[in-house]
Amino acid sequence: MTDAPKRQTLSVDGVTAPLRYAAYRNIWLASLLSNLGILIRGVGAAWAMTEMTSSADKVALVQTATTLPVMLFSLPAGAIADMHDRRLVAMSALSIALCGVAAMTTLEWLGFITTNLLLVLCFVIGSGMALMSPAWQSSVSEQVPAEALPAAVTLNGISFNIARSFGPAIGGIVVATAGAVGAFGINTLLYLPLMTALFLWKPVATPSRLPREQLSRAVVSGVRYIANSPSIKIVMTRAMVTSAIGSSISALMPLIARDLLHGGARTYGIMLGAFGFGAIIGALYIGEVRKRMSGEAAVRACMLCMGCTIVAVAISRQPVLTATALVLAGATWLMAFTLFDIGVQLSAPRWVAGRSLAAYQAAYSGGIAIGSWSWGHLTDAAGVEIALLVSAALMLLSPLLGLWLPMPRIGSRGEDPQILADPELRLPLNDRSGPLVVEIEYRVAQANARAFHNVMQDVQLSRQRNGAYGWSIARDIANPELWTERYHCPTWLDYLRQRNRWTQSDRVLDRKAIAFHIGHDSVRIRRMLERPFGSVRWKEDVPDRGE
């Protein structure tokens, strides 16, 4: 028995629909507990560092040590998720984090923990979670059918925000009653349900017919795909800009509570809870927003609402008004980034899904890191209120970015694999034979020349993101109807990988180009093994194996 989604029997209406699938439901509930444990441990780590040193830099480094691995390891982690069984990758990564927090618990209990050791263990835990995140997120499409994927992505956001609403408060109670060791121990225990859920999940394995890529080549392939995928680049850019501008809320939240509301730790916790509660509300309504508005219109509306809420937070001196604004800010923040996340999930084919999501996470985390640093410096120079008003102004202007980089249309997933058959060979080749040159001849009516050339620009991106390089299109000056597309692949194996990576949208685009071809004969395709001068050193009496 497997937990393959039953596509024909279950409805996928509503944000809770993915919970009907046993594998997703078990992992989601376990991840909720895991997120809760992570936030409780974060409170304990910060408090443990505060007890050991009065240095503000050391206390701030706790958060840095936990999040830095996302920036450092996101792309390699995504490549590993795409190359190997995502379930096993997630379990291995969770084991790293589990060992790190278990060591932290033991050392704190024995009294051997030091400031530097605490930072090292936070980095180890963060590294495990950075490795796990792409594998976990890209495996969602294996747990639910494609039509339920947007709702599943939304539910994952709800899971974290439920934990964010209650985790810090619970963490404060645990630290107050049992110390930091209690917080570390709870995090250790709350990792176990997720490990169990992943162990019990039995996804349907689809073995590749080609050898696995090397890690370095897989990273390069991921970067190349993203560089030639306009939709993913647009989503990453919009997410990075939005997170950089909107990070003022989270980065300055302690100062909002202390300087603007003249409160203490309790006020700070309430404000955090209001933002998290708003995110939960936003998640419940994201499905309705997607039905009524296009992706671009929804993102613009979220940016405008968020800008207004930041203004309200900046000028408010009443906790009730600030909390109300933060509820709305949390809702619009969750909606915007759920739309970004769905855009990446539905734009990336399975073979590169982990790398695409990892790059998106790096862009998101980078935006928050850069924005938080910038808002902190501006606050030192001009004060909290001015920094928030500047952030609000930029957020209100950010929808103008949509005129240059409009959000791609978010519809049904069109990236299912369309594997092509291997071409016929008469020259013996091995995996490393190459470079390979491919030429495709089209005969196009002169009246359709401009339209054909425009389509071929999209064909170029399709070829290059799947592995080709040196792409060109040429027109015969003696016979203007004759066009020749030409591109290279490093080796024969790379050419087979390119054909193995075709998706439904690639096939549609290829047929669109072929539709311009006129005449009774089909398009002519030549595949040639390039032999640079000096590469062939046969002796006179050694025959060519291709003869």
C-alpha positions in Angstrom: 0.0 0.0 0.0 1.1 3.6 -0.7 -0.1 7.0 0.1 -0.5 8.1 -3.5 -3.2 10.8 -3.9 -6.5 9.4 -5.1 -7.2 12.0 -7.8 -10.6 10.8 -8.9 -12.4 10.3 -5.6 -11.8 13.4 -3.5 -12.9 17.0 -3.9 -10.3 19.7 -3.4 -12.5 22.6 -2.6 -11.5 24.7 0.4 -8.3 25.3 2.2 -8.7 22.2 4.4 -9.2 19.8 1.5 -5.5 18.6 1.5 -6.1 17.3 5.0 -8.2 14.5 3.5 -5.0 12.9 2.2 -3.6 10.8 5.0 0.1 11.3 4.2 -0.2 15.1 4.0 -2.4 15.3 7.1 0.0 13.3 9.3 3.0 15.3 8.1 1.1 18.6 8.5 0.1 17.9 12.1 3.6 16.7 13.0 5.1 19.8 11.4 2.8 22.0 13.5 4.3 20.4 16.6 7.8 20.7 15.2 7.3 24.4 14.4 6.0 25.0 17.9 9.0 23.3 19.4 11.4 25.4 17.2 9.8 28.6 18.4 9.9 27.4 22.1 13.6 26.5 21.7 14.3 29.9 20.1 13.0 31.6 23.3 15.1 29.3 25.4 18.3 29.9 23.4 17.9 33.7 23.5 17.3 33.5 27.3 20.2 31.2 27.8 22.5 33.6 26.0 21.1 36.5 27.9 22.0 34.8 31.2 25.5 34.0 30.0 26.4 37.5 28.6 25.2 41.0 28.6 26.5 41.5 25.0 23.7 42.5 22.7 25.7 41.3 19.7 25.9 37.8 21.2 22.2 37.7 21.9 21.5 38.8 18.3 23.8 36.2 16.9 21.5 33.4 18.2 19.0 34.3 15.5 21.8 34.8 12.9 23.3 31.4 13.7 20.0 29.7 13.2 19.0 31.5 9.9 22.4 31.9 8.2 22.4 28.2 6.9 19.4 29.1 4.8 21.5 31.6 2.9 24.6 29.4 2.7 23.1 26.0 1.9 19.8 26.6 0.2 20.8 25.8 -3.4 22.9 22.7 -2.5 20.0 21.6 -0.3 17.6 22.0 -3.2 19.9 20.0 -5.5 20.1 17.2 -3.0 16.3 17.2 -2.7 16.0 16.8 -6.5 18.7 14.2 -6.8 17.6 11.8 -4.0 14.4 10.5 -2.4 12.9 13.6 -0.7 11.5 11.6 2.1 15.0 10.2 3.0 16.6 13.6 2.6 14.0 15.2 5.0 14.6 12.4 7.5 18.3 12.8 7.3 18.1 16.6 7.7 15.7 16.3 10.6 18.2 13.9 12.3 20.9 16.5 12.1 18.6 19.1 13.8 17.5 16.5 16.3 21.1 15.7 17.3 21.9 19.4 17.6 19.0 20.1 19.9 19.6 16.9 21.9 23.2 18.0 22.5 22.1 21.4 23.4 19.6 20.0 26.0 22.3 17.7 27.5 25.0 20.3 27.8 22.6 22.8 29.3 21.4 20.2 31.8 25.0 19.4 32.8 26.0 23.1 32.9 28.6 22.8 30.3 27.0 25.2 27.7 29.0 28.3 26.7 28.2 31.2 24.5 30.2 30.0 21.6 29.0 26.4 22.0 25.4 27.6 22.0 26.0 29.5 18.7 27.6 26.4 17.1 24.7 24.2 18.1 22.2 26.8 16.8 24.1 26.7 13.5 23.9 22.9 13.4 20.2 23.0 14.1 19.7 25.7 11.4 21.7 23.6 8.9 19.5 20.6 9.4 16.4 22.7 8.9 17.9 24.5 5.9 18.6 21.0 4.3 15.1 19.8 5.2 13.1 22.7 3.9 13.4 22.2 0.1 12.9 18.5 0.4 9.8 19.0 2.6 8.2 21.8 0.5 8.9 20.1 -2.9 7.5 16.8 -1.6 4.1 18.4 -1.0 3.2 17.7 -4.7 3.8 14.0 -4.0 1.4 14.0 -1.1 -1.6 15.7 -2.8 -2.9 16.0 -6.4 -1.9 19.1 -8.4 -5.3 20.7 -8.0 -4.9 20.6 -4.2 -1.4 22.0 -4.2 -2.3 25.7 -3.7 -4.4 24.8 -0.7 -1.6 22.6 0.7 0.9 25.4 0.4 -1.6 27.7 2.2 -2.0 25.2 5.0 1.8 25.0 5.5 1.7 28.7 6.0 -1.1 28.3 8.6 1.0 25.7 10.4 3.9 28.1 11.0 1.7 31.0 11.9 -0.3 29.0 14.4 3.0 28.1 16.0 4.2 31.7 15.8 1.0 32.9 17.5 1.5 30.6 20.6 5.1 29.4 20.5 6.8 32.5 22.0 4.3 32.7 24.8 4.6 29.0 25.7 8.3 29.3 25.4 8.3 32.2 28.0 6.2 30.1 30.4 8.5 27.1 30.0 11.7 29.1 30.5 10.2 30.8 33.5 9.2 27.4 35.1 11.9 25.0 33.9 14.7 27.1 32.5 16.2 27.0 29.1 16.8 23.3 29.4 13.1 22.7 29.5 12.6 24.6 26.2 15.4 22.6 24.6 13.9 19.3 25.9 10.5 20.1 24.5 11.9 20.9 21.1 13.7 17.6 21.1 10.5 15.7 21.9 8.4 17.6 19.4 10.8 16.7 16.5 9.9 13.0 17.1 6.3 13.1 15.7 7.6 14.6 12.4 10.3 11.9 12.2 7.6 9.2 12.7 5.3 10.7 10.1 8.0 10.9 7.5 9.1 7.3 8.3 5.5 6.0 7.8 4.9 7.9 4.6 5.5 5.6 1.6 5.6 7.8 -1.6 5.4 6.3 -5.0 8.9 6.1 -6.4 9.6 7.0 -10.0 13.2 5.9 -10.8 15.0 7.9 -13.4 16.3 6.1 -16.4 19.4 8.3 -16.5 22.3 8.3 -14.0 22.1 10.8 -11.1 23.8 14.2 -11.6 26.8 15.2 -9.6 26.0 17.8 -6.9 28.0 20.6 -8.5 26.4 19.9 -11.9 23.0 19.8 -10.3 23.5 23.2 -8.7 24.6 24.6 -12.1 21.5 23.0 -13.7 19.3 24.6 -11.1 20.8 28.1 -11.6 20.6 27.7 -15.4 16.9 26.7 -15.2 16.0 29.7 -12.9 18.0 32.1 -15.1 16.0 31.0 -18.2 12.6 30.9 -16.4 11.1 34.4 -16.5 8.1 33.4 -14.3 10.4 32.2 -11.4 12.7 35.2 -11.7 9.7 37.5 -11.5 8.3 35.8 -8.4 11.8 35.7 -6.7 12.3 39.4 -7.4 8.9 40.5 -6.2 9.3 38.3 -3.0 12.7 39.7 -2.2 11.6 43.3 -2.6 8.4 42.8 -0.6 10.3 41.0 2.2 13.0 43.7 2.3 10.4 46.4 2.7 8.0 44.6 4.9 10.6 43.3 7.3 10.4 46.6 9.1 7.5 45.2 11.1 9.3 42.1 12.5 12.7 43.8 12.8 11.3 46.7 14.8 8.6 44.9 16.8 10.5 45.1 20.1 11.0 48.8 19.6 7.4 49.3 18.6 6.3 47.7 21.9 8.9 49.6 24.0 9.2 53.0 22.4 5.8 53.6 20.7 3.5 51.7 23.0 5.7 52.2 26.2 5.1 48.5 27.1 7.3 45.6 28.1 7.8 41.9 27.2 4.0 41.2 27.7 3.1 43.9 25.1 5.7 42.6 22.7 4.3 39.1 23.0 0.8 40.3 22.4 1.9 42.2 19.3 3.7 39.1 17.9 0.5 37.1 18.6 -1.6 39.6 16.8 0.6 39.4 13.7 0.5 35.6 13.8 -3.3 35.5 14.3 -3.7 37.8 11.3 -1.7 35.4 9.2 -4.0 32.6 10.1 -7.0 34.7 9.1 -5.3 35.5 5.8 -4.7 31.9 5.1 -8.3 31.0 5.6 -9.4 33.6 2.9 -6.6 33.1 0.4 -8.6 30.7 -1.6 -11.5 33.1 -2.1 -9.0 35.9 -3.0 -7.5 33.6 -5.7 -10.9 32.9 -7.1 -11.9 36.6 -7.4 -8.6 38.2 -8.3 -5.7 37.6 -10.6 -2.3 37.0 -9.1 -1.0 40.5 -9.9 -4.2 42.2 -8.7 -4.1 40.2 -5.4 -0.4 41.0 -4.8 -1.0 44.7 -5.5 -4.0 44.8 -3.1 -1.9 43.1 -0.4 1.0 45.6 -0.8 -1.4 48.6 -0.5 -3.1 47.1 2.5 0.2 46.4 4.1 1.5 49.9 3.5 -1.6 51.4 5.2 -1.2 49.1 8.2 2.5 50.1 8.6 1.4 53.7 8.7 -1.2 52.9 11.4 1.5 51.1 13.4 3.9 54.1 13.1 1.4 56.7 14.3 -0.5 54.6 16.8 0.2 54.9 20.5 -2.7 52.7 21.6 -2.0 48.9 21.9 -5.5 48.0 20.7 -5.1 50.0 17.5 -1.6 48.7 16.9 -2.7 45.1 17.5 -5.6 45.6 15.1 -3.3 47.0 12.4 -0.9 44.1 13.0 -3.7 41.6 12.5 -4.4 43.1 9.1 -0.6 43.2 8.4 -0.2 39.5 9.2 -3.2 38.6 6.9 -1.8 40.5 3.9 1.7 39.3 4.5 0.6 35.7 4.5 -1.6 36.2 1.5 1.2 37.8 -0.5 3.9 35.2 0.2 1.4 32.3 -0.3 0.8 33.7 -3.8 4.6 33.9 -4.4 5.1 30.4 -3.0 2.3 29.0 -5.2 3.8 30.8 -8.2 7.1 29.0 -7.8 5.5 25.6 -7.0 3.3 25.7 -10.1 6.1 27.1 -12.4 8.8 24.5 -11.6 8.8 21.0 -13.0 9.5 18.1 -10.7 13.1 17.6 -11.7 14.1 21.1 -10.5 11.4 21.8 -7.9 13.7 21.6 -4.9 16.2 23.9 -6.4 13.6 26.4 -7.4 12.0 26.5 -4.0 15.5 26.8 -2.4 16.3 29.8 -4.6 13.0 31.4 -3.7 13.7 30.8 0.0 17.2 32.3 -0.3 15.7 35.4 -2.0 13.0 35.7 0.7 15.5 35.3 3.5 18.0 37.6 1.8 15.3 40.3 1.5 14.5 40.0 5.2 18.2 40.1 6.2 19.0 43.1 4.1 15.8 44.9 5.1 16.1 44.2 8.8 19.7 45.5 8.8 18.6 48.6 6.8 15.6 49.4 9.0 17.8 49.0 12.1 20.3 51.5 10.9 17.6 54.0 9.8 16.0 53.6 13.2 19.3 54.5 15.0 19.5 57.6 12.8 15.9 58.8 12.7 13.8 56.9 15.1 11.2 54.1 15.0 8.3 56.2 13.7 10.3 57.6 10.7 11.7 54.2 9.8 8.2 52.7 9.7 6.8 55.6 7.7 9.6 55.2 5.1 8.8 51.5 5.0 5.1 52.3 4.5 5.9 54.7 1.6 8.0 52.2 -0.2 5.4 49.5 0.3 2.7 51.8 -1.1 4.9 52.4 -4.1 5.9 48.7 -4.6 2.8 47.8 -6.8 4.4 50.0 -9.5 6.9 47.1 -9.8 4.1 45.1 -11.3 4.1 47.3 -14.4 7.6 46.1 -15.1 7.5 42.6 -13.6 3.8 41.4 -13.6 3.1 38.3 -11.7 2.8 35.2 -13.9 -0.6 33.7 -14.4 -1.2 31.2 -11.6 -3.4 28.4 -13.0 -3.2 24.6 -13.1 0.2 23.0 -13.1 1.5 22.5 -16.7 4.9 21.1 -15.9 4.2 17.4 -15.9 7.0 15.5 -17.5 6.8 14.7 -21.2 9.8 12.4 -21.7 11.0 12.0 -25.3 12.2 8.7 -26.8 15.9 8.4 -27.4 16.9 9.2 -31.1 18.2 6.5 -33.4 22.0 6.0 -33.4 24.4 4.6 -36.0 27.6 6.0 -34.4 28.5 4.3 -31.2 28.4 6.8 -28.3 29.0 6.7 -24.6 27.7 9.1 -21.9 30.7 11.4 -22.2 30.7 11.7 -25.9 30.4 15.3 -27.0 30.0 18.1 -27.5 26.8 17.4 -29.4 25.4 19.9 -32.0 21.7 19.9 -32.8 20.4 21.6 -35.9 16.6 21.9 -36.8 15.5 23.2 -40.2 12.2 24.9 -40.6 10.6 26.1 -43.8 8.5 29.2 -42.9 6.4 31.4 -45.2 7.9 34.8 -45.5 4.6 36.4 -44.3 5.0 34.5 -41.0 8.7 35.3 -40.5 8.2 37.9 -37.7 5.7 35.7 -35.7 8.0 32.7 -36.1 11.0 34.6 -34.8 9.0 35.8 -31.8 8.0 32.2 -30.9 11.6 31.1 -31.3 12.7 33.5 -28.5 10.5 31.4 -26.1 11.9 28.2 -27.6 15.4 29.5 -26.8 14.5 29.9 -23.1 13.0 26.4 -23.2 16.1 24.8 -24.7 18.5 26.7 -22.4 16.7 26.0 -19.1 16.7 22.3 -19.9 20.5 22.1 -20.6 21.4 23.5 -24.0 23.9 26.3 -24.6 25.1 28.3 -27.6 21.6 28.6 -29.0 21.0 30.5 -32.3 18.5 30.9 -35.0 19.7 31.7 -38.6 17.9 32.6 -41.8 19.2 31.5 -45.2 19.9 34.7 -47.3 19.5 32.7 -50.6 16.3 31.0 -49.5 14.5 33.3 -47.0 11.9 30.6 -46.2 14.7 28.4 -44.7 15.5 28.9 -41.0 18.0 26.8 -39.0 17.9 26.5 -35.2 21.2 25.4 -33.7 22.2 24.6 -30.1 24.9 22.5 -28.2 24.9 20.1 -25.4 28.1 19.3 -23.5 27.8 15.5 -23.8 25.5 12.8 -25.1 24.2 12.2 -21.6 23.4 15.9 -21.2 21.4 15.8 -24.4 19.4 12.8 -23.1 18.8 14.7 -19.8 17.5 17.7 -21.8 15.0 15.4 -23.6 14.1 13.8 -20.2 13.3 17.2 -18.8 10.7 18.2 -21.3 7.4 19.3 -19.8 3.9 19.7 -21.1 4.5 23.4 -21.7 7.7 22.7 -23.5 5.9 20.3 -25.8 3.2 22.9 -26.5 5.8 25.4 -27.4 7.6 23.0 -29.7 4.4 22.2 -31.5 3.7 25.9 -31.8 7.1 26.4 -33.6 6.6 23.4 -35.8 3.1 24.7 -36.8 4.9 27.4 -38.8 6.6 24.8 -41.0 5.3 24.5 -44.5 5.7 21.8 -47.1 5.1 18.1 -47.3 8.3 17.1 -45.4 8.6 17.4 -41.7 11.2 19.6 -40.0 14.7 18.2 -40.6 16.7 17.4 -37.4 20.5 16.8 -37.5 22.4 15.6 -34.4 26.1 15.8 -34.9 29.1 14.9 -32.7 31.4 17.9 -32.8 35.1 17.1 -33.4 37.2 20.1 -32.7 40.6 20.3 -34.5 43.1 18.1 -32.8 40.6 16.0 -30.9 40.9 13.0 -33.3 44.2 11.2 -33.3 43.5 7.9 -35.1 46.4 6.0 -36.5 46.3 5.3 -40.2 45.5 1.6 -39.6 42.7 2.1 -37.0 39.2 2.1 -38.6 36.5 4.5 -37.6 34.0 2.6 -35.4 31.2 4.4 -37.0 31.9 2.8 -40.4 
